[in-house]
Amino acid sequence: MRLKHRLGLSISCALCLATFAVPPAAAKTPEVALQAVPSATNVEIQVQNPLDTSEEGQSPALASLAKSAVIMDFATGSVLFEKNPHQRLPLASVTKIMTLLLIMEAIDDGRISLHDRVKVSEHAASMGGTQVFLETGETMTVKDMVKGIAIASANDACVAMAEHLAGSEKQFVRKMNQRAKQLGMRNTHFVNCNGLPAENHYSSAYDVALMSKELLKHPQITQFTAKFSDYLRQDTEHPFWLVNTNKLVRYYEGLDGLKTGYTTDARYCLSATAQRDGFRPIVVVMSEPKAADRTREVTQMLNWSFASYASKVIFKNGQEIATVGVNRGTVRHVKVYTGDTLGVVYKKGEHVQVRTQVVMEPLEAPLRKMKKVGVLRAYNGERFIGQVPLVVHQQIARAGWLHSFEQTLRDIITFGH
């Protein structure tokens, strides 16, 4: 008797090396085997609800001068502290986080490289505010443009890169807003790519934390944002010295980003991140009265985060999780990978066991690259912690009738093995 083709597959696995086999859903369906990757073995850690931020479950006295603030754990996206997190406010040069995100995605996708040369337009050279004084017609590598943006907050370099990637700044800003929507940034709207004052250009502390988290998935970015100083045009007669607008990269242990911002309307803003022992909080403050207030309150928020919490990455983004059978495909099996980082953040003091669960269905071709095919969930006991999508890294075409006939004949001869 043929079994039904659409069977849900729910497989629980502890964090240890183990292999699970599921009988084929039908005579033509290859066996589905899921193998857990041993990123951690018999993990026992201290965990508690991330939103319980003090002994009484009340928010600590942090960011008293900021209009809006958030502390988010990078590994899980858990919010550890918030103050008016969804209030729409001008964000000044913190805008450049989204600009850098689109640049890094283009580099990782192979659409551009750090060695490509970018030609500066008259429009890009005309930008005011902080700049690296690009001249019309000048060419500079993508690497140097990213240096200018990440270290010196260069408005002219932002526009030059926007035009290089999208043809015009207007088209690039459209892509910025599309990406914001994809990330769930519900209180954000961009009008330009550099944060110069403009009507209807705003974001929120929570949204800034979301795009900061996404940018940090490209670890190469911290090679730029962590530098206190560097040079442009170093081998020319007119070298240009860059000094990081984020002075905390020099003074705070483990701090390697991310972006400052200031205008008269936005006042002093910052998205900062530091990493110690695998724990990376993202701290966002918006509309601080003075630069000194911004530095002091961000330092306090980071100190509190490291004193109160730690986190553990259970599965890294892009980590292999399973090999799954594919129905009617030109290949019989495909590897499944995590589509994001899965981790747990915990407040020091309580002892629990973490377990994970794979949930997916048998797959049928055609499959496109990066298609979501299931989820990987994490639990603290019975309490759900979070989940990440499972994706395939290859495109699989649907098999023609001759290919399918050959597979069926092979199954008959080998009794499905």
Secondary structure, 3 states (H helix, E strand, C coil): CCCCCCCCEEEEEECCCCEEEECCCCCCCCCEEEECCCCCCCCEECCCCCCCCCCCCCCCCCCCCCCEEEEEECCCCCEEEEECCCCCECCHHHHHHHHHHHHHHHHHCCCCCCCCEEECCHHHHCCCCCCCCCCCCCEEEHHHHHHHHHHHCCHHHHHHHHHHHHCCHHHHHHHHHHHHHHCCCCCCECCCCCCCCCCCCEECHHHHHHHHHHHCCCHHHHHHHCCCEEEECCCCCCCEEEECCCCHHHHCCCEEEEEEEEECCCEEEEEEEECECCECEEEEEEEECCHHHHHHHHHHHHHHHHHHEEEEEEECCCCEEEEEEEECECCCEEEEEECCCEEEEEECCCCEEEEEEEEECCEECCECCCCEEEEEEEEECCEEEEEEEEEECCCECECCHHHHHHHHHHHHHCCCC
